[in-house]
Amino acid sequence: MPKALDRLLRREQFAFLVRNHAGWDEHLSRVRAFLGEGLRGADPARPVLILGAGSGLEVPWELAPPRTTGWDADPWSRVWTALRHHQWRPWVFEDLTGGLADLEAATRRAVAEPWSGRRRDYRAAAGRLAGLLPSLHPEPSALRAWIAEQQPGTILVANVMGQFGVVAERLVEALFGGPPWVLDPEQRDPLAEALEAWTRRTLTVFLETLRESGADLWLVHDRAVVFSGGRLTLGPWEEAWARQLQAESELEVSDPLAGLEVADLFRGGGKLSHQARWLWPVGPQQRHLVETLAFHPDVVRRTRSV
Ligand SMILES: C[S@@+](CC[C@H](N)C(=O)[O-])C[C@H]1O[C@@H](n2cnc3c(N)ncnc32)[C@H](O)[C@@H]1O
């Protein structure tokens, strides 16, 4: 795992834990109930995997069957979980995207001339990285290998997918020594666009890997992040999440899943259940639209992978 990433994830986790948790109760009880249902329904004879296990704030580890493994690249996640839940479970610390080492290498190549080490001008470096990014095709090989070897019956994806793009952005910013993005919203930002496309490729192959696992899947993720104060409510269920957001004033909304509709990747070959969304007031000017969905593959598919 890249050293810069190691530090970055530790810092992000710490920032997450020391945030003011006022207003988080409803989110925490809903997410714990959802993940708890996945753990309760898991076949105790088969391995269970919890991706993005973090410090276990959202994960009811007391319900986890004996053969449950946590997975989180933050080097402190297992210790945080042990302190919170008094359980010392098997753990994997690998990058789930499989693409961050290549992203770091490409960014370093763009930021400084490899032959002299001389730093390039900011704009030139951003243009160079925007040009390099389309050639990167992240492969979650560590996750694939683990699944092939262990054949998990259930996989929980505990609020990690929305982090893939954010972590990639932070990594690029750290290596540039500041945010290299174009700030004027009227102007195109080729680097931001190329990184968004990288995130979309990363999420697509990650979700395909999960589907191919034949495991029952319980996914919770940030569907959108709303940066603005003012009243915001959630309307009745709509397939298109943006139509559910109801506000009096204009909203600044970002899509951490880079335009991907998760449910679209789970049509056919199984049953999609438990689709739900709610608002999570993360901070004074930041509310997340959280989405949950569970997927149960057809029995034929599941027995083939055993
Ligand atoms: C919002 S937190 C999840 C919180 C967690 N579910 C809990 O109950 O505490 C996202 C987690 O994803 C991890 N993460 C982010 N990107 C990752 C990656 N590429 N590979 C593995 N873990 C990653 C972070 O270290 C962090 O712990």
Ligand as a Chemical Component Dictionary entry (heavy atoms), coordinates in Angstrom:
data_LIG
# 
_chem_comp.id                   LIG 
_chem_comp.type                 NON-POLYMER 
_chem_comp.pdbx_formal_charge   0 
_chem_comp.three_letter_code    LIG 
# 
loop_
_chem_comp_atom.comp_id 
_chem_comp_atom.atom_id 
_chem_comp_atom.alt_atom_id 
_chem_comp_atom.type_symbol 
_chem_comp_atom.charge 
_chem_comp_atom.model_Cartn_x 
_chem_comp_atom.model_Cartn_y 
_chem_comp_atom.model_Cartn_z 
_chem_comp_atom.pdbx_ordinal 
LIG C1  C1  C 0  -17.009 6.187  5.964  1  
LIG S1  S1  S 1  -15.810 5.080  6.498  2  
LIG C2  C2  C 0  -16.761 3.620  6.865  3  
LIG C3  C3  C 0  -17.141 3.572  8.300  4  
LIG C4  C4  C 0  -17.303 2.137  8.804  5  
LIG N1  N1  N 0  -18.318 1.428  8.060  6  
LIG C5  C5  C 0  -17.581 2.102  10.278 7  
LIG O1  O1  O 0  -18.520 1.416  10.689 8  
LIG O2  O2  O -1 -16.826 2.726  11.023 9  
LIG C6  C6  C 0  -14.996 4.526  5.023  10 
LIG C7  C7  C 0  -13.878 3.530  5.294  11 
LIG O3  O3  O 0  -13.389 3.080  4.043  12 
LIG C8  C8  C 0  -11.974 2.907  4.117  13 
LIG N2  N2  N 0  -11.467 3.018  2.753  14 
LIG C9  C9  C 0  -11.569 4.090  1.931  15 
LIG N3  N3  N 0  -11.006 3.802  0.746  16 
LIG C10 C10 C 0  -10.554 2.518  0.812  17 
LIG C11 C11 C 0  -9.881  1.663  -0.105 18 
LIG N4  N4  N 0  -9.569  2.087  -1.331 19 
LIG N5  N5  N 0  -9.563  0.420  0.289  20 
LIG C12 C12 C 0  -9.893  -0.015 1.536  21 
LIG N6  N6  N 0  -10.513 0.755  2.456  22 
LIG C13 C13 C 0  -10.847 2.007  2.090  23 
LIG C14 C14 C 0  -11.524 4.019  5.041  24 
LIG O4  O4  O 0  -10.314 3.690  5.654  25 
LIG C15 C15 C 0  -12.697 4.120  6.033  26 
LIG O5  O5  O 0  -12.463 3.364  7.185  27 
# 
loop_
_chem_comp_bond.comp_id 
_chem_comp_bond.atom_id_1 
_chem_comp_bond.atom_id_2 
_chem_comp_bond.value_order 
_chem_comp_bond.pdbx_ordinal 
LIG C1  S1  SING 1  
LIG S1  C2  SING 2  
LIG S1  C6  SING 3  
LIG C2  C3  SING 4  
LIG C3  C4  SING 5  
LIG C4  N1  SING 6  
LIG C4  C5  SING 7  
LIG C5  O1  DOUB 8  
LIG C5  O2  SING 9  
LIG C6  C7  SING 10 
LIG C7  O3  SING 11 
LIG C7  C15 SING 12 
LIG O3  C8  SING 13 
LIG C8  N2  SING 14 
LIG C8  C14 SING 15 
LIG N2  C9  SING 16 
LIG N2  C13 SING 17 
LIG C9  N3  DOUB 18 
LIG N3  C10 SING 19 
LIG C10 C11 SING 20 
LIG C10 C13 DOUB 21 
LIG C11 N4  SING 22 
LIG C11 N5  DOUB 23 
LIG N5  C12 SING 24 
LIG C12 N6  DOUB 25 
LIG N6  C13 SING 26 
LIG C14 O4  SING 27 
LIG C14 C15 SING 28 
LIG C15 O5  SING 29 
# 
